[in-house]
Amino acid sequence: MGNGALEFFVRGLELEFGQTNSLAFSGQLKSDLLQNNAGDKTPIHYAASYSADQWNVAIDDGNLSSGIDLGYAELEPIQNGNQTFTVTMDQDEFAVAFAGIISMPELLGDGFSLEVQQ
Amino acid sequence: MKVSTLANVDGDYVTVDAQQNLPDQNFQLINGILDLTSTRFIFIFYKVLAIQTSGSFDFYNQQDISSQNLQFRSDGTVDLDGVSASNLLGEPIELLSDSSLVIDDLTLAIENSALKMSADGFAKLPNPLDERAGFTVSADTDGNIDVSGPNFVFDEG
């Protein structure tokens, strides 16, 4: 299996039947790349809903404000326009993309950082 | 950075693209002992993030020591051409002429959660003493430097 495989956790599910049917669920995304030295994976919290023939996915980045601990690297997501995360959800793929600043203070000092694109 | 349920062409589920068209960067390691001028890029290496640099570094004012494919990884390993803690020097560097002071091995490794440099070399005294002895210099990111040797042994006769 390749690097960074995505784990998809569903924590809550809501179904609505009636004149307007809808489906909503929330949970967490985890990747084996986004983990610290102890193996603790940083969750990306999401909430998804399906109505009017389309999916809407929102990311709650409240737990990411201090950055993502990658062990000896730190990844700080940054805003792209007015949003931090771009979500793709269709029949073929679910993906979360974001830009960020990567630093390795313990290895490369405080003055080094590298910006990664979405 | 993109995390996806679909693997990319490399078979990875995470794709990382660093900003393109950056000029050569200069940054310092080990409290300025190693001064790197380097191009760099970032990629995923077996579930860890790696920053790879290629360029040259300056060790105690010895200029243009070439360094290719030096990787700093988010799991705390430092790797050169696929070998951890390997010698950064392609050939010994002469700090004093006539091989009076030579560094022939320079390594970077993580120790106590911080980057540490170790340099092994030798000092040679000229004739008529004509003695040679090895030494090790280690330095950490806080600038603490420890030197052991060289210990010369002279015949009393």
HADDOCK unambig.tbl for C-alpha pairs under 7 A between the chains (distance, minus, plus):
assign (segid A and resid 2 and name CA) (segid B and resid 11 and name CA) 4.94 0.50 0.50
assign (segid A and resid 2 and name CA) (segid B and resid 12 and name CA) 4.34 0.50 0.50
assign (segid A and resid 2 and name CA) (segid B and resid 13 and name CA) 6.27 0.50 0.50
assign (segid A and resid 3 and name CA) (segid B and resid 12 and name CA) 4.57 0.50 0.50
assign (segid A and resid 3 and name CA) (segid B and resid 13 and name CA) 5.77 0.50 0.50
assign (segid A and resid 3 and name CA) (segid B and resid 14 and name CA) 6.64 0.50 0.50
assign (segid A and resid 3 and name CA) (segid B and resid 46 and name CA) 5.73 0.50 0.50
assign (segid A and resid 3 and name CA) (segid B and resid 47 and name CA) 4.99 0.50 0.50
assign (segid A and resid 4 and name CA) (segid B and resid 12 and name CA) 6.35 0.50 0.50
assign (segid A and resid 4 and name CA) (segid B and resid 13 and name CA) 5.06 0.50 0.50
assign (segid A and resid 4 and name CA) (segid B and resid 14 and name CA) 5.21 0.50 0.50
assign (segid A and resid 4 and name CA) (segid B and resid 47 and name CA) 5.80 0.50 0.50
assign (segid A and resid 5 and name CA) (segid B and resid 13 and name CA) 5.17 0.50 0.50
assign (segid A and resid 6 and name CA) (segid B and resid 3 and name CA) 6.86 0.50 0.50
assign (segid A and resid 6 and name CA) (segid B and resid 4 and name CA) 6.46 0.50 0.50
assign (segid A and resid 6 and name CA) (segid B and resid 5 and name CA) 5.92 0.50 0.50
assign (segid A and resid 6 and name CA) (segid B and resid 13 and name CA) 6.94 0.50 0.50
assign (segid A and resid 32 and name CA) (segid B and resid 47 and name CA) 6.39 0.50 0.50
assign (segid A and resid 33 and name CA) (segid B and resid 47 and name CA) 5.01 0.50 0.50
assign (segid A and resid 33 and name CA) (segid B and resid 48 and name CA) 5.93 0.50 0.50
assign (segid A and resid 37 and name CA) (segid B and resid 75 and name CA) 6.74 0.50 0.50
assign (segid A and resid 70 and name CA) (segid B and resid 74 and name CA) 6.14 0.50 0.50
assign (segid A and resid 71 and name CA) (segid B and resid 74 and name CA) 5.56 0.50 0.50
assign (segid A and resid 71 and name CA) (segid B and resid 75 and name CA) 5.74 0.50 0.50
assign (segid A and resid 72 and name CA) (segid B and resid 74 and name CA) 4.50 0.50 0.50
assign (segid A and resid 72 and name CA) (segid B and resid 75 and name CA) 5.79 0.50 0.50
assign (segid A and resid 72 and name CA) (segid B and resid 76 and name CA) 5.44 0.50 0.50
assign (segid A and resid 73 and name CA) (segid B and resid 74 and name CA) 4.87 0.50 0.50
assign (segid A and resid 93 and name CA) (segid B and resid 4 and name CA) 6.92 0.50 0.50
assign (segid A and resid 93 and name CA) (segid B and resid 5 and name CA) 5.83 0.50 0.50
assign (segid A and resid 93 and name CA) (segid B and resid 6 and name CA) 6.08 0.50 0.50
assign (segid A and resid 94 and name CA) (segid B and resid 4 and name CA) 5.73 0.50 0.50
assign (segid A and resid 94 and name CA) (segid B and resid 5 and name CA) 5.54 0.50 0.50
assign (segid A and resid 95 and name CA) (segid B and resid 2 and name CA) 6.69 0.50 0.50
assign (segid A and resid 95 and name CA) (segid B and resid 3 and name CA) 5.47 0.50 0.50
assign (segid A and resid 95 and name CA) (segid B and resid 4 and name CA) 4.00 0.50 0.50
assign (segid A and resid 95 and name CA) (segid B and resid 5 and name CA) 6.31 0.50 0.50
assign (segid A and resid 96 and name CA) (segid B and resid 2 and name CA) 5.64 0.50 0.50
assign (segid A and resid 96 and name CA) (segid B and resid 3 and name CA) 5.27 0.50 0.50
assign (segid A and resid 96 and name CA) (segid B and resid 4 and name CA) 6.37 0.50 0.50
assign (segid A and resid 97 and name CA) (segid B and resid 1 and name CA) 5.48 0.50 0.50
assign (segid A and resid 97 and name CA) (segid B and resid 2 and name CA) 4.05 0.50 0.50
assign (segid A and resid 97 and name CA) (segid B and resid 3 and name CA) 6.22 0.50 0.50
assign (segid A and resid 98 and name CA) (segid B and resid 1 and name CA) 5.41 0.50 0.50
assign (segid A and resid 98 and name CA) (segid B and resid 2 and name CA) 6.43 0.50 0.50
assign (segid A and resid 99 and name CA) (segid B and resid 1 and name CA) 5.93 0.50 0.50
assign (segid A and resid 106 and name CA) (segid B and resid 114 and name CA) 5.49 0.50 0.50
assign (segid A and resid 106 and name CA) (segid B and resid 115 and name CA) 6.67 0.50 0.50
assign (segid A and resid 107 and name CA) (segid B and resid 114 and name CA) 6.41 0.50 0.50
assign (segid A and resid 107 and name CA) (segid B and resid 115 and name CA) 5.35 0.50 0.50
assign (segid A and resid 108 and name CA) (segid B and resid 29 and name CA) 6.00 0.50 0.50
assign (segid A and resid 109 and name CA) (segid B and resid 29 and name CA) 6.89 0.50 0.50
assign (segid A and resid 112 and name CA) (segid B and resid 27 and name CA) 6.81 0.50 0.50
assign (segid A and resid 115 and name CA) (segid B and resid 18 and name CA) 5.93 0.50 0.50
assign (segid A and resid 115 and name CA) (segid B and resid 19 and name CA) 5.98 0.50 0.50
assign (segid A and resid 116 and name CA) (segid B and resid 1 and name CA) 6.32 0.50 0.50
assign (segid A and resid 116 and name CA) (segid B and resid 16 and name CA) 6.64 0.50 0.50
assign (segid A and resid 116 and name CA) (segid B and resid 17 and name CA) 5.47 0.50 0.50
assign (segid A and resid 116 and name CA) (segid B and resid 18 and name CA) 4.19 0.50 0.50
assign (segid A and resid 116 and name CA) (segid B and resid 19 and name CA) 5.71 0.50 0.50
assign (segid A and resid 117 and name CA) (segid B and resid 1 and name CA) 5.90 0.50 0.50
assign (segid A and resid 117 and name CA) (segid B and resid 17 and name CA) 5.51 0.50 0.50
assign (segid A and resid 117 and name CA) (segid B and resid 18 and name CA) 5.81 0.50 0.50
assign (segid A and resid 117 and name CA) (segid B and resid 19 and name CA) 6.05 0.50 0.50
assign (segid A and resid 118 and name CA) (segid B and resid 1 and name CA) 4.84 0.50 0.50
assign (segid A and resid 118 and name CA) (segid B and resid 2 and name CA) 6.36 0.50 0.50
